[in-house]
Amino acid sequence: MTADTAPSAQLISVAPLPSSWELTMRAFRCWLTTYRRLWRSSVWSSFLGPVFYLAAMGYGLGSLVDKNGTASRTWSTSRRRSWPSRR
């Protein structure tokens, strides 16, 4: 390039950087928008999942115990036979 065809030097204006408070608020709005979209899965994984797990465990273990609060006879007698005698 020759001097007469070279582009003229122009000053490029740069926009000022946002303050830390503005950046904080942008990040907060981003996380809030994301949470609004995903709150249902958060409720499931943090509350409803463990509640259903405990209910299933209670139902399953409750079916092994009879109304008197003892284990069923077939299970307890078979366990006693498998233990070594202490005589």
N, C-alpha and C positions, 0 to 999 in steps of 0.2 A: 504494500500500500504506500501510496505517496502521501505527503503531508496535506495536500489539498483534498484528498478523498477520505482521509481519516475521520471517523466520527468525532464530533466535538464532545469534550468531557462535560458531562452534566452531573450535578450533585443529586444524589439519590436521597430522598428524605425517608427516614426510618420512623415507623410509628413507635411511640413510647411503649415500653413494656408495662403490662398491668401490675398493679400492686399485689402484695402477698394476700391481702384480704380478698381482692377480686378473684385471685386464683383459688383461694380456699373455698369461696362461695361457688365457683364453677365446679369444683370437685365434689362439693356437698350435693349440689343439684344432680350431678351425674350419678352418684351413689343412691340418692333418693329415688330417682327415676328407675334405676335398676332394681331396687328393693320393691318398689310398687309393682313391678312386673313379676317378681319371683317370690313374693311373700307366702304364697300357698305352699310351695315346696319347703320353705323354712318352717312353717307351722307343722307340716307333716313330719319332717325329720327331727325336730326338737321336742315335739309334744305328743302328737298322735301316734307315732311309731312306737315309742316306749310304752304308752298306755295300752295299745293293742297287744304288745309283747307280754306285759304283766297280766293282762286279762287272759291271754291264751295259756300262760304258765299256771295261773290260778285255776283255770278250768281243767287243764290236764292233770295237775297234781291233785286237785279236788276230786277227780274221778277215781283216784287210787285210794282215797281214804273213805271209809264207810261212815255212816251216820253217828257211830259211837266215838269216832276220832281215832280209830285204829286202822292199821293197814288190813287189806283183805286177807282172809285165812290162807288162800292158796299161795299167795306170795310169801307170807311170813313163815308158813310151815316149810316151804321149800328152802327158804334161807336158813332155817334152823338146822335142817338136815345136812347142809353143806358145810357147816362150821365144825371144826374138830372138837371132840369132847374134852372137858377140863378135869376129868377124874384122875 
